[in-house]
Amino acid sequence: MPEVASGYVGLLLIADGLGDRPVPELDGQTPLEAANIPTLDRLAREGECGLLDPVAPGVRGGSDTSHLSLLGYDPYQVYPGRGPFEAMGIGLEVQPGDVAFRANFATVDGPMKTILDRRAGRSDLGTRELAAAVDGVQIEDVICRFKESTVHRAALVLHGPGLGDQVTDPDPHENGLPLLEARPRNPQDAASAKTARIVNAFLRLAFERWQHHPVNERRRALGIPVANLPLPRGPGRSPHLEPFQQKWGLSAACIVEVGLVKGLGRYLGMEVIEVPGSTAGLDTDTQAIGGAVIEAAGRHPFVLCNVKGPDVAAHDHNAPGKVAIIEKIDAMAAQIVTALGDRLILAVTGDHTTACTYGDHTGEPCPILFWGPTVRTDSVQRFGERPCAAGAVGRIRGTDVLRIMTSYMNVQEKFGA
């Protein structure tokens, strides 16, 4: 689809994990309902609201599948696994034929039998040096690229002939359980058997190089769990995705705090913008993020923005922290709306519900609002899970969002005569 222009800028603002369940600590309110959000409440009154199932009703979407859906791609058709997005998000190239994994720096016992801490104390001390100690090693005819990401996270890319991605995870997914061997899901799958063999050999090599590495001697001295094992999971191949501009006729910027969504943005041909002060935590500089959105809107007719903090707080069962970061996002929304004014077609929602009482993603829908000079209004007065249930948008899916936004932007091609 050729690039189209209307003078409007579309902003899809994702408060990661925005939706929630009633929290007893908040007198039965959700964090969004308990938050002081004058700007988002005003936008809800002036715009059109509803509920959003990011993937499908009742589906506990991940950040990757949900963002795919929100950008108009059916994850059931195109999702390649999380590994390729994680790798691309931190700058590792994933070529056709490669197999990519997301990974953690982990702590394993001396005999390399039991996983003591899947996240190595959630410390990034020395992870760059550890990654450099194994990056680029060759096992058989396969080059292993390994790079650190944020905190305890990393990515592994295997580059070589005859690799398959249908392998099990070495990661037991809980502390105190045995380290597993990677295995082909089908013993007759020679390509995946090769991948499993390479992964297991890479883990042994990394353990040998990391166990007494100077970084881990420093960590021991400081009482930080050693990072003596990479723990890969979620293998996948380079996905075949239609570029965003080709699909929607809009060039786009990607200003997000989730590494795998940065990777998705790169796959889709978006300009991925790094923001100083963006930490992906509760202390993130939302005003700096807002400034980056405003600046990007001068170059692109579409901007994707994700603020990670609400999800982080909910995973930690931290309802007051989730309230606080939602209030920071509200102030950022005011900054953006003031700067862009009537040029802006805005959608605000979450990529999934993350419940503080549960500490993980759940299948309930997220509230969504649309706001801008072409947007019709409804009777909703506040932005929240319960008020938005009465909105005119009704209950939609993630793949509906860009269609609605491009219609409001007057750039959507007509279906039919």
MITI-526297 format. One record per residue (C-alpha): residue in three letters; chain; x, y, z. Coordinates in steps of 0.05 Angstrom, whole numbers, m for minus. Last residue first. Example, Ala and Ser with C-alpha at 12.3 -4.5 7.8 and 13.67 -1.06 7.14 Angstrom:
<SER, A, <273, m21, 143>>
<ALA, A, <246, m90, 156>>
REM end
This chain:
<ALA, A, <m345, 0, m91>>
<GLY, A, <m317, m48, m40>>
<PHE, A, <m273, m38, 21>>
<LYS, A, <m250, 34, 21>>
<GLU, A, <m177, 47, 35>>
<GLN, A, <m162, 76, 103>>
<VAL, A, <m127, 144, 108>>
<ASN, A, <m181, 187, 139>>
<MET, A, <m145, 188, 207>>
<TYR, A, <m209, 164, 242>>
<SER, A, <m211, 106, 193>>
<THR, A, <m138, 92, 204>>
<MET, A, <m151, 89, 279>>
<ILE, A, <m210, 41, 274>>
<ARG, A, <m173, m6, 227>>
<LEU, A, <m111, m1, 271>>
<VAL, A, <m151, m23, 332>>
<ASP, A, <m191, m81, 302>>
<THR, A, <m134, m132, 304>>
<GLY, A, <m132, m123, 380>>
<ARG, A, <m203, m148, 389>>
<ILE, A, <m266, m108, 404>>
<ARG, A, <m318, m102, 459>>
<GLY, A, <m365, m43, 451>>
<VAL, A, <m339, 20, 418>>
<ALA, A, <m399, 58, 445>>
<GLY, A, <m377, 54, 517>>
<ALA, A, <m412, 19, 575>>
<ALA, A, <m354, m29, 590>>
<CYS, A, <m310, 33, 591>>
<PRO, A, <m338, 53, 660>>
<ARG, A, <m320, m15, 691>>
<GLU, A, <m248, m22, 667>>
<GLY, A, <m230, 51, 676>>
<PHE, A, <m228, 118, 641>>
<ARG, A, <m283, 162, 668>>
<GLN, A, <m345, 197, 639>>
<VAL, A, <m370, 148, 587>>
<SER, A, <m431, 175, 551>>
<ASP, A, <m406, 170, 479>>
<THR, A, <m365, 215, 434>>
<ARG, A, <m349, 211, 360>>
<VAL, A, <m276, 216, 339>>
<THR, A, <m256, 263, 282>>
<PRO, A, <m221, 315, 325>>
<GLY, A, <m185, 263, 367>>
<TRP, A, <m195, 210, 421>>
<PHE, A, <m203, 135, 423>>
<LEU, A, <m207, 99, 490>>
<ILE, A, <m193, 28, 510>>
<PRO, A, <m205, m11, 574>>
<CYS, A, <m170, m79, 577>>
<PRO, A, <m204, m146, 570>>
<GLU, A, <m197, m203, 622>>
<GLY, A, <m152, m262, 604>>
<THR, A, <m99, m256, 658>>
<HIS, A, <m25, m238, 657>>
<ASP, A, <14, m249, 721>>
<GLY, A, <20, m230, 794>>
<TYR, A, <m47, m258, 815>>
<THR, A, <m72, m203, 862>>
<CYS, A, <m38, m149, 821>>
<ALA, A, <m72, m174, 758>>
<THR, A, <m38, m162, 691>>
<THR, A, <m89, m148, 637>>
<HIS, A, <m62, m146, 567>>
<ASP, A, <m32, m99, 515>>
<GLY, A, <m63, m40, 550>>
<THR, A, <m103, 18, 523>>
<VAL, A, <m99, 89, 497>>
<ALA, A, <m116, 107, 425>>
<LEU, A, <m102, 176, 399>>
<ILE, A, <m115, 213, 334>>
<LEU, A, <m73, 276, 341>>
<ARG, A, <m67, 335, 295>>
<ASP, A, <m120, 372, 336>>
<GLY, A, <m72, 382, 394>>
<LEU, A, <m1, 356, 384>>
<ALA, A, <35, 391, 441>>
<THR, A, <m22, 394, 492>>
<VAL, A, <m42, 322, 476>>
<ILE, A, <29, 297, 486>>
<GLN, A, <41, 332, 553>>
<ALA, A, <m27, 312, 579>>
<ALA, A, <m14, 239, 559>>
<MET, A, <52, 243, 597>>
<ALA, A, <15, 267, 660>>
<ASP, A, <m32, 208, 653>>
<ILE, A, <27, 161, 644>>
<LYS, A, <55, 186, 711>>
<GLU, A, <m13, 172, 744>>
<ILE, A, <m11, 101, 715>>
<ILE, A, <59, 95, 746>>
<ALA, A, <33, 113, 815>>
<VAL, A, <m28, 67, 813>>
<LYS, A, <16, 9, 792>>
<GLY, A, <63, 24, 850>>
<PRO, A, <4, 25, 898>>
<ALA, A, <m18, m44, 871>>
<ASN, A, <50, m77, 879>>
<HIS, A, <37, m152, 869>>
<ASP, A, <107, m155, 837>>
<HIS, A, <78, m177, 770>>
<ALA, A, <29, m119, 777>>
<ALA, A, <85, m68, 787>>
<VAL, A, <124, m91, 726>>
<ASP, A, <61, m91, 683>>
<PRO, A, <43, m20, 703>>
<GLY, A, <116, 2, 689>>
<LYS, A, <125, m20, 617>>
<VAL, A, <107, 44, 579>>
<ASN, A, <94, 28, 506>>
<CYS, A, <90, 79, 449>>
<LEU, A, <73, 64, 376>>
<VAL, A, <75, 125, 331>>
<PHE, A, <41, 137, 264>>
<PRO, A, <44, 196, 215>>
<HIS, A, <120, 198, 221>>
<ARG, A, <172, 254, 221>>
<GLY, A, <142, 308, 265>>
<ALA, A, <106, 256, 306>>
<ALA, A, <175, 230, 326>>
<GLU, A, <189, 294, 364>>
<ILE, A, <123, 290, 403>>
<VAL, A, <135, 217, 419>>
<ALA, A, <206, 232, 442>>
<GLY, A, <180, 286, 488>>
<GLY, A, <129, 239, 518>>
<ILE, A, <184, 188, 532>>
<ALA, A, <226, 242, 566>>
<GLN, A, <165, 261, 607>>
<THR, A, <154, 188, 625>>
<ASP, A, <223, 183, 656>>
<THR, A, <222, 112, 682>>
<ASP, A, <224, 103, 758>>
<LEU, A, <169, 50, 759>>
<GLY, A, <210, 7, 712>>
<ALA, A, <223, 0, 637>>
<THR, A, <283, 47, 647>>
<SER, A, <271, 103, 597>>
<GLY, A, <318, 158, 621>>
<PRO, A, <350, 167, 553>>
<VAL, A, <299, 147, 500>>
<GLU, A, <317, 96, 445>>
<ILE, A, <277, 103, 380>>
<VAL, A, <259, 45, 335>>
<GLU, A, <241, 72, 266>>
<MET, A, <191, 20, 241>>
<GLY, A, <208, m31, 188>>
<LEU, A, <162, m86, 213>>
<TYR, A, <220, m130, 236>>
<ARG, A, <250, m71, 272>>
<GLY, A, <185, m57, 308>>
<LEU, A, <179, m130, 329>>
<GLY, A, <249, m127, 357>>
<LYS, A, <231, m64, 396>>
<VAL, A, <170, m102, 420>>
<LEU, A, <217, m158, 444>>
<GLY, A, <258, m108, 483>>
<VAL, A, <199, m77, 520>>
<GLU, A, <206, m3, 536>>
<VAL, A, <175, 25, 472>>
<ILE, A, <182, 83, 425>>
<CYS, A, <168, 54, 355>>
<ALA, A, <162, 104, 298>>
<ALA, A, <119, 92, 237>>
<SER, A, <112, 104, 163>>
<LEU, A, <39, 97, 143>>
<GLY, A, <8, 61, 83>>
<TRP, A, <m23, 8, 129>>
<LYS, A, <5, m58, 105>>
<GLN, A, <64, m32, 64>>
<GLN, A, <83, 16, 119>>
<PHE, A, <79, m38, 172>>
<PRO, A, <123, m87, 133>>
<GLU, A, <88, m153, 118>>
<LEU, A, <115, m204, 167>>
<HIS, A, <152, m269, 151>>
<PRO, A, <182, m287, 218>>
<SER, A, <256, m303, 231>>
<ARG, A, <256, m370, 267>>
<GLY, A, <237, m388, 337>>
<PRO, A, <261, m416, 403>>
<GLY, A, <225, m397, 468>>
<ARG, A, <278, m415, 519>>
<PRO, A, <351, m405, 536>>
<LEU, A, <382, m408, 606>>
<PRO, A, <453, m381, 604>>
<LEU, A, <493, m407, 663>>
<ASN, A, <543, m380, 714>>
<ALA, A, <510, m314, 735>>
<VAL, A, <532, m315, 808>>
<PRO, A, <482, m295, 861>>
<ILE, A, <501, m228, 891>>
<GLY, A, <535, m229, 959>>
<LEU, A, <584, m174, 940>>
<ALA, A, <645, m220, 942>>
<ARG, A, <607, m273, 903>>
<ARG, A, <588, m222, 850>>
<ARG, A, <660, m199, 844>>
<GLU, A, <684, m272, 835>>
<ASN, A, <628, m279, 785>>
<VAL, A, <654, m222, 743>>
<PRO, A, <725, m250, 748>>
<HIS, A, <701, m313, 713>>
<HIS, A, <703, m375, 757>>
<GLN, A, <637, m407, 735>>
<TRP, A, <632, m366, 672>>
<ARG, A, <677, m401, 622>>
<GLU, A, <660, m472, 642>>
<PHE, A, <586, m456, 649>>
<ALA, A, <586, m423, 580>>
<LEU, A, <617, m485, 548>>
<ARG, A, <567, m532, 581>>
<LEU, A, <509, m488, 559>>
<PHE, A, <535, m483, 488>>
<ALA, A, <540, m559, 484>>
<ASN, A, <468, m567, 505>>
<VAL, A, <445, m514, 454>>
<ILE, A, <486, m546, 398>>
<ARG, A, <456, m615, 411>>
<ALA, A, <385, m587, 414>>
<THR, A, <396, m550, 348>>
<LYS, A, <422, m615, 316>>
<ALA, A, <361, m653, 341>>
<SER, A, <318, m598, 311>>
<ALA, A, <348, m610, 242>>
<ALA, A, <345, m685, 249>>
<ASP, A, <270, m687, 265>>
<GLN, A, <259, m761, 278>>
<PRO, A, <262, m752, 354>>
<ASN, A, <203, m703, 348>>
<ARG, A, <203, m649, 401>>
<PRO, A, <278, m646, 393>>
<ARG, A, <312, m644, 461>>
<ALA, A, <344, m590, 504>>
<GLU, A, <369, m621, 568>>
<LEU, A, <337, m598, 632>>
<LEU, A, <368, m564, 692>>
<PRO, A, <338, m596, 753>>
<LEU, A, <287, m558, 796>>
<GLY, A, <301, m512, 854>>
<ASN, A, <278, m449, 818>>
<GLU, A, <221, m455, 769>>
<HIS, A, <216, m449, 693>>
<PRO, A, <253, m516, 682>>
<ASP, A, <295, m480, 629>>
<PRO, A, <329, m528, 582>>
<ASP, A, <271, m513, 535>>
<THR, A, <246, m564, 484>>
<VAL, A, <264, m562, 411>>
<GLN, A, <225, m550, 347>>
<ASP, A, <268, m495, 319>>
<GLY, A, <308, m533, 267>>
<LEU, A, <379, m521, 242>>
<GLY, A, <409, m549, 178>>
<PRO, A, <462, m498, 163>>
<GLY, A, <489, m445, 211>>
<HIS, A, <472, m387, 255>>
<LEU, A, <447, m398, 326>>
<VAL, A, <421, m336, 361>>
<LEU, A, <419, m329, 437>>
<ALA, A, <386, m272, 474>>
<ALA, A, <395, m240, 542>>
<ARG, A, <357, m221, 606>>
<HIS, A, <381, m213, 677>>
<VAL, A, <376, m136, 679>>
<THR, A, <364, m112, 608>>
<SER, A, <394, m148, 548>>
<GLU, A, <459, m186, 543>>
<LYS, A, <483, m215, 478>>
<PHE, A, <498, m285, 452>>
<ARG, A, <515, m305, 381>>
<CYS, A, <531, m378, 370>>
<ILE, A, <562, m396, 303>>
<VAL, A, <544, m466, 279>>
<ASP, A, <589, m514, 240>>
<GLU, A, <607, m557, 300>>
<ILE, A, <603, m508, 358>>
<GLN, A, <632, m440, 341>>
<VAL, A, <637, m385, 393>>
<GLY, A, <614, m316, 372>>
<ASP, A, <592, m290, 439>>
<VAL, A, <617, m334, 497>>
<ALA, A, <663, m287, 537>>
<ALA, A, <628, m225, 510>>
<ALA, A, <564, m246, 544>>
<LEU, A, <600, m251, 611>>
<GLU, A, <630, m182, 602>>
<ARG, A, <562, m152, 585>>
<THR, A, <530, m188, 644>>
<GLY, A, <580, m158, 693>>
<LEU, A, <529, m135, 745>>
<ASP, A, <461, m140, 711>>
<SER, A, <427, m164, 775>>
<ARG, A, <360, m199, 779>>
<GLY, A, <391, m245, 831>>
<ALA, A, <415, m293, 779>>
<ARG, A, <347, m295, 744>>
<ARG, A, <331, m370, 743>>
<ASP, A, <360, m377, 813>>
<LEU, A, <383, m444, 842>>
<ILE, A, <376, m486, 778>>
<THR, A, <399, m556, 796>>
<LYS, A, <449, m601, 759>>
<MET, A, <509, m561, 737>>
<PRO, A, <553, m599, 787>>
<GLY, A, <569, m532, 821>>
<ASP, A, <497, m508, 827>>
<VAL, A, <463, m465, 774>>
<THR, A, <451, m390, 776>>
<ALA, A, <418, m358, 715>>
<PHE, A, <430, m305, 662>>
<ASN, A, <365, m310, 624>>
<ALA, A, <350, m326, 552>>
<ARG, A, <306, m311, 492>>
<PHE, A, <321, m358, 436>>
<ALA, A, <336, m350, 362>>
<VAL, A, <343, m402, 307>>
<ASP, A, <375, m380, 242>>
<GLY, A, <350, m405, 174>>
<PRO, A, <330, m337, 149>>
<GLN, A, <372, m286, 186>>
<VAL, A, <364, m261, 257>>
<GLU, A, <409, m201, 270>>
<LEU, A, <424, m186, 343>>
<GLY, A, <409, m113, 361>>
<ILE, A, <376, m119, 429>>
<GLY, A, <304, m120, 402>>
<MET, A, <325, m165, 344>>
<ALA, A, <343, m220, 394>>
<GLU, A, <280, m212, 436>>
<PHE, A, <236, m212, 373>>
<PRO, A, <270, m275, 346>>
<GLY, A, <262, m312, 412>>
<ARG, A, <188, m299, 425>>
<GLY, A, <159, m351, 379>>
<PRO, A, <144, m343, 305>>
<TYR, A, <74, m312, 311>>
<VAL, A, <46, m305, 240>>
<GLN, A, <m22, m339, 234>>
<TYR, A, <m47, m345, 306>>
<PRO, A, <m15, m277, 319>>
<ASP, A, <m62, m243, 269>>
<TYR, A, <m26, m179, 250>>
<GLY, A, <m61, m112, 257>>
<LEU, A, <m13, m73, 301>>
<LEU, A, <m54, m90, 363>>
<SER, A, <m50, m164, 344>>
<LEU, A, <26, m165, 339>>
<HIS, A, <29, m125, 404>>
<SER, A, <m14, m177, 439>>
<THR, A, <27, m237, 413>>
<ASP, A, <92, m205, 437>>
<SER, A, <69, m178, 503>>
<GLY, A, <38, m245, 520>>
<GLY, A, <m36, m257, 514>>
<ARG, A, <m77, m292, 567>>
<VAL, A, <m137, m309, 522>>
<GLY, A, <m206, m300, 553>>
<PRO, A, <m235, m263, 494>>
<ALA, A, <m185, m259, 436>>
<VAL, A, <m116, m227, 425>>
<PRO, A, <m117, m157, 456>>
<ASP, A, <m189, m165, 480>>
<LEU, A, <m207, m92, 484>>
<LEU, A, <m264, m58, 521>>
<GLY, A, <m298, 6, 501>>
<CYS, A, <m291, 81, 497>>
<GLU, A, <m304, 141, 451>>
<GLY, A, <m276, 210, 461>>
<GLU, A, <m289, 274, 499>>
<ARG, A, <m308, 241, 565>>
<ALA, A, <m253, 188, 557>>
<LEU, A, <m202, 242, 540>>
<ARG, A, <m223, 280, 603>>
<ASP, A, <m214, 218, 646>>
<LEU, A, <m146, 205, 614>>
<THR, A, <m125, 276, 631>>
<PRO, A, <m152, 277, 702>>
<ILE, A, <m119, 211, 721>>
<ASN, A, <m118, 204, 797>>
<ALA, A, <m112, 128, 803>>
<ALA, A, <m160, 84, 841>>
<GLU, A, <m199, 62, 778>>
<LEU, A, <m134, 47, 742>>
<PRO, A, <m108, 8, 802>>
<THR, A, <m172, m33, 803>>
<GLN, A, <m221, m17, 858>>
<GLY, A, <m243, m64, 913>>
<ASP, A, <m221, m20, 970>>
<LEU, A, <m152, m10, 940>>
<GLU, A, <m119, m63, 984>>
<PRO, A, <m176, m109, 965>>
<VAL, A, <m155, m104, 892>>
<PRO, A, <m209, m110, 838>>
<ARG, A, <m178, m142, 776>>
<ASP, A, <m130, m108, 728>>
<GLY, A, <m121, m78, 659>>
<LEU, A, <m59, m36, 644>>
<GLY, A, <m9, m93, 633>>
<ASP, A, <34, m47, 590>>
<ALA, A, <5, 23, 584>>
<ILE, A, <2, 23, 508>>
<LEU, A, <m6, 89, 472>>
<LEU, A, <m24, 80, 398>>
<LEU, A, <m12, 149, 369>>
<GLY, A, <m39, 168, 300>>
<VAL, A, <m15, 233, 271>>
<TYR, A, <m64, 271, 226>>
<GLY, A, <m46, 312, 165>>
<SER, A, <m81, 263, 119>>
<ALA, A, <m25, 228, 83>>
<VAL, A, <m19, 160, 50>>
<GLU, A, <42, 118, 36>>
<PRO, A, <31, 67, m19>>
<MET, A, <0, 0, 0>>
REM end
